[in-house]
Amino acid sequence: MSNTRLPKLTFWRTIVAVIFLAGAYAAYARFALGFQASTNLVDSQPWGLWVGLGTLCGVGISAGGFAIAAAVYLLGFERYRPVVRAAVLLSFLGYLTVIVGMMYELGLPWRIWHPIVMWNRRSVLFEVSWCVMLYTTVLSLEFSPSLVEKIPWVRLRELYLKWHHHLLIALVLTGAILSSLHQSFLGGLYLLAKGKVDPLWYSSFLPTLFYLSAVPAGLAATIMAVYLCNRSLHARVDPRVLSEMSQIIAPMLYVYALLRGIDLVTHGGAAYLFRWREESLLFWFEIAMFVIVPVFLLSQSKVRNNPNALYGTCALVVMGFMANRLNVSITAFQASSGFYYVPKWTEFALTLATVTAAGVAFHYAVIYLEILPRGVPPKNWMTTHPATA
């Protein structure tokens, strides 16, 4: 009699299965029935949830990988080494979701390979597409030792790891350059829509603002992922490491807020701040979620030193960042397009299924690969080992 057991049907596995089934139908609708059946996009509003959430947010939240890898391998901050693999994995999966998302964002997805051979050096999208391809390749190489370590052939494994060790600094440096370029040039896409983007979001400094907002969001997402692994997957990363990482977020948000405030005044956007309209309300919601509330909370040592409170604060940073990207890509165009865009449920389903797949992959990678320090922590370990101020 076989001892093989079927996976236990739990609440969360049921939820994941429903998400994947809905995503499968939405994918069928997108590729078999076309845009009209799967989206509420129109010619005057051609970029919606898939671009705003799938591409802009996916790329931005992946910024923690290059930031932490550069801190460890280029700047010598060894105290962050326990989380560097998790940060790189999070970025790698983030870029894979972007690539998958591009397949259903593009009107003719089977032509996604065209930028490889059809070069248009004057196109911002050309640069973006090449950065996505190159940086995803770099991330796969940075992450590869976690997989190669499981290869049973000792000689082949040692040869690869030795080769990788010699190239690691070059890979990290290349990744930092490519990711910085990519984060910035995504903002540059919207410079082409001057006169169509609402004044609260249009700026000649959009590339800089995109970069400055992505790094703290990426660090916050990494802190959240490591916290969940500590809580649920027997990872044992010292909470003081997460607390110290969080101290980097607030100054970066200060710089972002200062530059954005100066830009609003100098470019005339300040006149729209207090007008009674949807765009202004969503702007203040974004600023409250991304800057005001997180900066206040992160200035409190009792928040930084409490893993649960820190997790909640980082969640606010990520949600505020997502609000910014959705405002730039959707809200800012509604007045000029004359169309009030509300995503169709299939747009949500495809995006949610893609993000869920990345989450499941991260979950099992942490379980089966050497991503984070492991061990069964004592009871209440997360609360009895607070970080130092």
C-alpha angles and dihedrals in degrees: 000000000000119000092205111127128201115238111272113255106237134173094257094046088052091051091049091049091052090049092051093047091051090046091050091054091045090052089051090050092049098049102029102034101028138228096308092060096042106037143033092222120131134188092266091049104034096153117062140139095336092058098035097046105018100044110019096040095038093054095042097050088050091064092094090075098063093037096054094038090052091047092053104036102028104030099031100237093156094174088075094054094098090065101036095094092049090050092049091047091050090051093046092052090044092057092045088056089050091053092048089047091053089059091064095033094059118083090219103027094175087070094060089112093061097095089062092066104013106066122195105175092184093061121094089204089057090059092044093051093049092047090051091051096044098042092047087053091050091048091050089053092046090051096041098091089067088062098036091055087069094056109114094213102092098194094049091046094051092046093053095045091049090051091046092050091056092050099039098096091049091049093050092047092048091047093051091051095045094046092048091051092047096047090051099043093053085066089046089063089071094052085076091063098061109159092025099064115080112255091242089067107023114096138149084230094060093116090055093044091050090053095045092050096045098058098057090042090051092049091048091051090050092051090051093050094049092046091054090048090051091050101042112015102047094251113156109207112154107251087223088070090057091046091053091048089053091057088067093056099063097054090048090051089049091054092046092050093047094050092044093049092050090047093051091053097045096044097045098251093120090076089068097049098094102031115123100246138112094254093056092048092050090047092056091045089054094047092047093049097041104035120005102047098036093047091051093047095044090053088065114086090205089062096045091047095049110077093204094050091044090053091052092048092050089050088057090051092052093046091048090050090051090050089054094051093046091048092051094047101037117008094046092058101045098089095047095043094049089220127109104217120207114175118242118242090250089060089055092044095054093046093046092047092051093049091045091052089054090049092051090048091051090049095054094040090058090048099048104027134057096257102131135014106276137207140116106274122216118258114289091008092147092057101034093055103057119176120256118253 
